[in-house]
Amino acid sequence: MKKPANPPAPRKSSPTASANRRRFLQTTSAGILAAGVFSELPAAESTSANSKLKLLCVGTANRAAADIDGVKSQDIVGLCDVDKNYLDRAASSFKDAKLYADYREMIANEADKADGIVIGTTDHHHAPASLRAINAGLHCYCEKPLTHTIHEARVIAEAAKAKGVATQMGTQIHAEPNYRRVVEIVQAGVLGDIKEVHVWVGKGWGGGERPEAGQTPPENLDWDLWLGGAPERPYAAGRYHPAQWRRWWDFGQGTLGDMGCHYMDLPFWALNLRHPTSCEAEGPEVHPETCPLGLKVKYKFPARGNMPGVDLTWYDGNLTPKEVAGERVPGSGVMFVGSNGHMYANYSNYKLFPQDKFSDFTPPPKTIPDSIGHHAEWIKACKDGSPTLCNFDYSGALTESVLLGNVAYRTGKQLDWDAKALKATNCPEADQYIKKEYRKGWEVA
């Protein structure tokens, strides 16, 4: 097959079969991916398409275990986890994988022998791991939110574009049929002009106080590596690892960070949203350590082409509404409010209102093909340069917008947002939440 014009030069690597295959894939697909071309993509040689990728996996339990399950049809050649119990459990299924506690070492030692990486860690490790992998020339799959800060999301997206690697963020629901049918309905104009969207999740990752005293970490856990680039603090059983880290600003972004990329993904996709022009938030008094148990965020997005500007409101936790657009609603979902009607949607179904008006509703023809599978899309893209719908360009902008809500909340101000400059032009104190500092050895440029 013909190579695209002026592809990025392949990274020098050891002459292994995997490295040679990756060089081929990079030179045949990197220019296409970097240019953002999403149609008329050439197929790679059939031998490359049919061969297995060699993958590294960072994180091996919980959500990470589900991601490993999603790519287990390929060759898992490296596993990394700071918790030895988790690592040993995963290693029992992948006998030939090299085992690591520190992903920096794994990437440095194994990148030349691998094609891609799958990252399913705490939020504060997403960018340090992703950036190192991308810069090493690895295709990258990373869980949501893509990063822990807005600045990191921009850096990761730009690095992926420059390197021409295939990327996918872990918004698995994007691949399900219902989201695709909802997008088709919205984009077919069934609801008319949509100037208002409400998104809510009845979940509350927040609250709590920092423990006054620490404890000795269990022998299976490397606590210093778990902290990574975050400020040092003593280990406290049951407060951070394995399940409670989302409550803490140093490691997560609360409910908005956890669920925003899943539920806001639907209006972003359907309405071609990218960056808001302003954002404000309300909730309880800001706690310096932990996220709120309830949050309401108001975003304003500008007009896009023939689509009018949109006001998008997010609610979570104990601020979740019981009624939206005059309709009683369940605990989580999205409501599109249009000039010709409105529509409720969740992961698996949708409903149009007013019901009598849409009693004989016939969905528009399918325009979005059904997915081959969320992880399968990424695997295919790694092999032949085909597009992924949750690539880091799309997901980076989504993550930036999601995390901006917490910046607005923590500053207590309505932010006038300059997305190009990553600046709240009326609020210099927002800078400390847009970009952060790292412990030495974990920096993200």
C-alpha distance (Angstrom), angle and dihedral (degrees) to the residues before:
residue distance angle dihedral
M1 . . .
K2 3.78 . .
K3 3.76 118.5 .
P4 3.83 117.3 -127.1
A5 3.77 115.6 -103.3
N6 3.80 115.5 -84.3
P7 3.81 99.2 -4.8
P8 3.82 117.8 -171.3
A9 3.79 111.4 -85.5
P10 3.80 110.7 -100.2
R11 3.79 116.8 -108.0
K12 3.77 115.0 -106.8
S13 3.78 110.8 -107.9
S14 3.77 141.8 158.0
P15 3.80 114.2 -72.1
T16 3.80 97.7 -105.1
A17 3.79 123.1 139.6
S18 3.79 91.0 -111.9
A19 3.78 93.3 50.5
N20 3.79 91.1 48.4
R21 3.80 90.8 50.8
R22 3.79 91.4 48.5
R23 3.79 91.3 50.4
F24 3.80 88.5 53.3
L25 3.79 92.4 48.8
Q26 3.80 92.8 46.9
T27 3.78 94.8 49.8
T28 3.82 93.3 46.3
S29 3.79 99.3 42.5
A30 3.80 109.1 18.5
G31 3.79 95.0 82.1
I32 3.79 90.7 49.0
L33 3.81 94.0 49.8
A34 3.78 94.1 42.9
A35 3.78 91.5 51.7
G36 3.80 91.4 53.4
V37 3.80 94.8 -122.5
F38 3.80 109.7 162.6
S39 3.80 104.5 178.4
E40 3.79 141.0 44.3
L41 3.81 89.9 34.2
P42 3.80 117.3 171.5
A43 3.79 118.5 -123.6
A44 3.76 120.5 -117.6
E45 3.78 120.9 -120.9
S46 3.77 110.3 -67.3
T47 3.79 92.4 -119.6
S48 3.81 89.7 59.9
A49 3.79 92.6 44.3
N50 3.79 91.7 51.8
S51 3.78 98.5 42.3
K52 3.79 121.8 90.6
L53 3.78 122.6 -104.6
K54 3.77 118.0 -123.6
L55 3.80 105.7 -129.3
L56 3.80 137.7 -169.2
C57 3.82 118.2 -152.0
V58 3.79 125.2 -154.2
G59 3.79 110.9 -161.8
T60 3.79 120.5 19.4
A61 3.83 108.6 -163.0
N62 3.80 139.2 65.2
R63 3.84 109.8 -4.3
A64 3.80 89.9 2.9
A65 3.80 90.0 56.3
A66 3.81 89.4 55.8
D67 3.80 90.3 51.3
I68 3.79 91.5 49.8
D69 3.79 87.9 50.9
G70 3.80 88.0 52.9
V71 3.81 92.6 57.2
K72 3.82 101.0 31.6
S73 3.81 90.3 111.5
Q74 3.81 85.6 75.5
D75 3.81 130.0 63.9
I76 3.82 111.6 -78.9
V77 3.80 102.0 -156.5
G78 3.81 100.8 164.1
L79 3.80 135.4 33.7
C80 3.79 126.8 -172.4
D81 3.79 131.3 -173.6
V82 3.79 134.3 149.0
D83 3.81 88.8 -143.7
K84 3.80 109.3 73.8
N85 3.79 92.6 -160.7
Y86 3.80 90.6 59.0
L87 3.79 92.2 42.3
D88 3.79 94.0 51.3
R89 3.79 91.3 48.1
A90 3.81 91.8 53.2
A91 3.81 92.4 42.8
S92 3.79 90.1 59.9
S93 3.82 88.0 69.2
F94 3.82 96.0 44.0
K95 3.79 105.9 43.8
D96 3.81 96.3 175.3
A97 3.82 97.6 48.8
K98 3.81 118.5 114.2
L99 3.82 110.2 -122.6
Y100 3.80 126.3 -135.4
A101 3.79 139.5 169.6
D102 3.83 93.9 -162.5
Y103 3.82 117.3 55.0
R104 3.80 90.6 -160.2
E105 3.79 88.2 65.5
M106 3.78 92.9 43.0
I107 3.80 92.9 52.4
A108 3.81 92.1 45.3
N109 3.81 93.0 48.9
E110 3.80 102.7 35.0
A111 3.82 108.4 29.5
D112 3.80 93.0 93.8
K113 3.80 89.3 56.1
A114 3.79 97.0 44.6
D115 3.81 139.3 67.7
G116 3.79 103.5 -156.4
I117 3.77 148.3 0.0
V118 3.82 134.7 -133.2
I119 3.81 116.0 -153.0
G120 3.80 122.1 -163.3
T121 3.80 106.3 158.2
T122 3.78 139.2 121.0
D123 3.82 110.9 -58.4
H124 3.79 95.0 -105.2
H125 3.82 91.0 62.5
H126 3.83 96.3 49.8
A127 3.80 97.4 87.4
P128 3.83 99.2 38.4
A129 3.81 90.0 51.8
S130 3.81 97.2 39.4
L131 3.78 95.8 47.7
R132 3.79 93.9 49.0
A133 3.79 90.5 48.7
I134 3.81 94.8 46.4
N135 3.79 91.9 48.0
A136 3.80 87.8 52.2
G137 3.80 88.7 56.5
L138 3.80 97.7 -105.9
H139 3.78 123.4 145.7
C140 3.79 106.6 -119.3
Y141 3.82 137.3 -141.7
C142 3.82 113.6 -179.5
E143 3.78 132.7 177.8
K144 3.80 123.4 -116.2
P145 2.92 136.4 -56.2
L146 3.77 87.6 44.5
T147 3.80 91.1 -139.5
H148 3.79 144.3 0.3
T149 3.82 95.4 -116.1
I150 3.79 137.9 31.7
H151 3.80 92.0 -118.1
E152 3.80 91.3 54.2
A153 3.81 91.3 52.7
R154 3.80 91.2 55.4
V155 3.82 92.8 46.0
I156 3.82 93.2 49.6
A157 3.81 94.0 47.0
E158 3.81 92.3 49.1
A159 3.81 92.6 46.6
A160 3.80 91.7 50.5
K161 3.79 91.3 50.6
A162 3.80 92.3 47.8
K163 3.80 92.6 49.4
G164 3.79 94.4 42.3
V165 3.80 94.6 -134.7
A166 3.80 125.2 154.6
T167 3.79 111.8 -106.7
Q168 3.80 139.2 -175.0
M169 3.81 131.9 176.0
G170 3.79 117.6 -143.0
T171 3.80 99.8 -105.3
Q172 3.78 91.2 130.8
I173 3.81 94.8 174.0
H174 3.82 88.9 67.1
A175 3.80 87.1 77.5
E176 3.80 95.5 53.4
P177 3.84 119.6 104.7
N178 3.81 97.5 -121.3
Y179 3.82 95.0 61.8
R180 3.80 89.0 51.0
R181 3.79 93.4 51.2
V182 3.83 91.3 48.4
V183 3.80 91.1 51.6
E184 3.82 90.0 50.5
I185 3.80 91.4 51.7
V186 3.79 93.3 49.6
Q187 3.79 94.6 44.5
A188 3.82 91.9 46.5
G189 3.81 88.0 63.0
V190 3.79 95.9 -117.6
L191 3.83 90.8 141.0
G192 3.81 95.2 40.2
D193 3.80 118.5 -137.5
I194 3.80 111.7 -2.4
K195 3.79 113.2 -150.8
E196 3.80 98.4 155.9
V197 3.80 134.8 49.2
H198 3.79 129.7 175.3
V199 3.80 122.5 -160.4
W200 3.79 123.8 -176.8
V201 3.79 140.6 170.5
G202 3.80 123.4 -169.6
K203 3.78 95.8 -141.9
G204 3.80 131.0 105.7
W205 3.80 120.6 -155.1
G206 3.80 100.6 175.1
G207 3.76 149.1 74.0
G208 3.76 132.3 77.5
E209 3.77 137.2 102.7
R210 3.77 129.8 -100.7
P211 3.83 111.2 -97.7
E212 3.79 112.3 -105.1
A213 3.80 93.6 -141.1
G214 3.76 133.1 32.5
Q215 3.77 133.0 -140.3
T216 3.78 137.5 -143.4
P217 3.82 108.4 -87.2
P218 3.81 116.5 -118.2
E219 3.79 115.0 -96.2
N220 3.80 92.4 -110.7
L221 3.83 93.5 59.3
D222 3.82 126.2 74.7
W223 3.79 96.4 -152.9
D224 3.80 95.8 -175.2
L225 3.81 91.1 55.5
W226 3.81 90.3 45.1
L227 3.82 88.9 56.6
G228 3.79 91.0 48.9
G229 3.79 109.9 161.7
A230 3.82 94.3 -6.1
P231 3.82 121.1 105.9
E232 3.78 114.1 -84.6
R233 3.79 118.1 -95.1
P234 3.80 132.9 157.7
Y235 3.77 121.3 -93.6
A236 3.82 115.9 -102.4
A237 3.79 120.3 -170.1
G238 3.79 114.1 -114.2
R239 3.80 95.0 1.0
Y240 3.82 102.8 91.8
H241 3.81 115.9 -2.4
P242 2.95 127.2 83.2
A243 3.81 108.0 -0.5
Q244 3.81 113.9 0.7
W245 3.80 103.1 60.0
R246 3.84 93.9 101.7
R247 3.80 89.5 72.4
W248 3.80 93.3 64.4
W249 3.81 125.1 79.0
D250 3.81 91.6 -143.6
F251 3.81 92.1 62.1
G252 3.81 110.1 18.2
Q253 3.79 144.2 12.5
G254 3.80 102.8 -121.7
T255 3.79 123.4 -120.6
L256 3.80 93.6 -31.4
G257 3.80 90.8 56.6
D258 3.78 92.5 43.4
M259 3.80 100.5 46.6
G260 3.81 107.3 14.0
C261 3.80 94.7 85.5
H262 3.81 90.0 52.9
Y263 3.80 99.8 47.8
M264 3.81 101.5 28.3
D265 3.79 87.4 49.7
L266 3.83 89.2 76.8
P267 3.85 97.9 59.0
F268 3.81 90.3 37.7
W269 3.79 89.8 57.1
A270 3.80 98.2 38.5
L271 3.81 95.8 45.1
N272 3.82 100.2 34.4
L273 3.79 91.8 -119.6
R274 3.78 121.5 172.3
H275 3.83 119.1 154.4
P276 3.82 128.9 9.3
T277 3.78 121.9 -135.4
S278 3.80 94.5 -145.6
C279 3.78 139.4 13.2
E280 3.79 135.5 -173.6
A281 3.79 132.7 173.4
E282 3.77 141.6 -166.4
G283 3.76 132.8 -162.6
P284 3.80 140.9 115.8
E285 3.77 122.7 -35.3
V286 3.80 109.0 -61.0
H287 3.80 113.2 -99.1
P288 3.82 115.6 -150.8
E289 3.82 93.2 -139.4
T290 3.80 110.4 28.3
C291 3.79 137.3 46.4
P292 3.82 122.7 -114.3
L293 3.79 123.7 -88.7
G294 3.79 89.1 -137.1
L295 3.79 132.6 22.7
K296 3.80 139.1 177.7
V297 3.80 119.2 -164.8
K298 3.81 128.5 -175.3
Y299 3.80 118.6 -157.8
K300 3.81 127.5 -174.9
F301 3.80 116.6 -154.2
P302 3.81 122.8 -169.1
A303 3.81 126.9 -122.0
R304 3.81 114.9 -78.1
G305 3.82 116.7 -155.7
N306 3.80 106.1 -55.2
M307 3.83 92.4 -13.0
P308 3.83 116.8 101.4
G309 3.79 124.2 -127.7
V310 3.80 115.3 -77.7
D311 3.79 134.0 -141.8
L312 3.82 108.2 -150.7
T313 3.80 119.4 -170.0
W314 3.79 123.3 -166.0
Y315 3.82 123.9 -161.9
D316 3.79 130.0 -179.2
G317 3.79 143.4 168.1
N318 3.78 116.1 -0.6
L319 3.82 91.7 -6.1
T320 3.81 92.9 63.4
P321 3.84 111.0 128.0
K322 3.79 124.8 -120.1
E323 3.80 92.8 -156.0
V324 3.81 130.7 34.3
A325 3.82 126.3 -177.5
G326 3.79 89.5 -8.0
E327 3.80 94.2 -54.2
R328 3.80 129.1 111.1
V329 3.79 107.2 -120.2
P330 3.83 137.7 -165.4
G331 3.78 124.5 -115.9
S332 3.82 98.9 -78.0
G333 3.79 137.2 20.8
V334 3.78 150.7 92.8
M335 3.82 127.8 -87.2
F336 3.80 119.8 -161.5
V337 3.82 110.8 -160.7
G338 3.81 112.0 -158.9
S339 3.78 138.3 172.6
N340 3.84 90.8 -108.3
G341 3.79 99.5 38.7
H342 3.76 142.6 -49.4
M343 3.77 136.3 -101.3
Y344 3.80 134.6 -151.1
A345 3.80 117.2 -152.1
N346 3.78 137.8 175.4
Y347 3.80 133.2 169.6
S348 3.79 95.8 -67.7
N349 3.82 111.3 22.1
Y350 3.80 147.2 16.3
K351 3.80 137.7 -150.2
L352 3.82 129.8 -159.1
F353 3.82 124.9 -142.1
P354 2.95 142.0 -113.0
Q355 3.78 85.3 39.4
D356 3.82 95.8 -152.7
K357 3.80 91.1 54.2
F358 3.81 91.8 52.6
S359 3.81 98.7 35.6
D360 3.81 90.9 115.7
F361 3.80 95.6 36.3
T362 3.78 116.4 156.2
P363 3.82 114.1 -164.4
P364 3.81 116.4 -121.5
P365 3.82 118.3 -105.1
K366 3.78 116.6 -76.6
T367 3.78 112.0 -92.6
I368 3.82 98.0 164.5
P369 3.80 114.6 66.5
D370 3.78 117.5 -129.3
S371 3.78 112.5 -98.5
I372 3.78 123.5 -104.3
G373 3.81 84.7 -141.2
H374 3.79 133.6 -63.4
H375 3.79 96.3 -102.5
A376 3.80 91.3 35.2
E377 3.82 90.1 58.5
W378 3.80 89.6 57.4
I379 3.80 93.7 44.9
K380 3.80 90.2 51.5
A381 3.81 91.6 47.3
C382 3.80 90.6 52.6
K383 3.79 89.4 54.9
D384 3.80 104.3 39.8
G385 3.81 109.4 12.0
S386 3.81 94.8 -110.5
P387 3.81 116.4 153.1
T388 3.78 128.8 -89.8
L389 3.79 116.2 -152.4
C390 3.81 93.8 -144.8
N391 3.81 95.4 48.4
F392 3.80 117.2 151.9
D393 3.81 93.6 -99.9
Y394 3.82 91.2 60.8
S395 3.81 95.3 32.5
G396 3.78 93.3 44.5
A397 3.80 91.9 58.1
L398 3.81 90.4 44.8
T399 3.81 91.1 50.6
E400 3.80 91.9 47.7
S401 3.80 90.9 54.5
V402 3.80 93.8 44.9
L403 3.81 93.3 50.7
L404 3.81 92.3 45.2
G405 3.81 86.8 71.2
N406 3.80 90.9 64.2
V407 3.81 91.0 46.0
A408 3.81 89.4 55.0
Y409 3.80 90.7 47.2
R410 3.81 94.4 49.4
T411 3.81 93.4 48.1
G412 3.81 93.8 43.5
K413 3.80 91.4 -138.1
Q414 3.77 139.8 108.3
L415 3.78 102.7 -108.9
D416 3.79 123.8 -141.1
W417 3.78 98.4 -147.7
D418 3.80 126.4 -146.5
A419 3.80 100.4 -172.5
K420 3.80 95.3 -175.7
A421 3.80 91.8 57.5
L422 3.82 95.3 32.8
K423 3.79 88.6 -127.6
A424 3.78 136.6 133.6
T425 3.79 93.3 -141.9
N426 3.80 94.3 -158.0
C427 3.81 97.8 41.1
P428 3.82 119.4 52.8
E429 3.81 90.6 174.4
A430 3.81 87.7 69.8
D431 3.82 89.3 72.7
Q432 3.82 92.2 81.1
Y433 3.82 89.7 61.4
I434 3.82 96.9 40.7
K435 3.80 93.2 56.6
K436 3.79 128.7 18.7
E437 3.78 141.1 -164.9
Y438 3.80 124.1 -111.7
R439 3.77 136.1 -150.4
K440 3.78 111.5 -102.1
G441 3.77 113.4 -77.8
W442 3.82 95.9 27.4
E443 3.79 101.0 71.4
V444 3.80 124.6 145.8
A445 3.81 109.7 -154.4
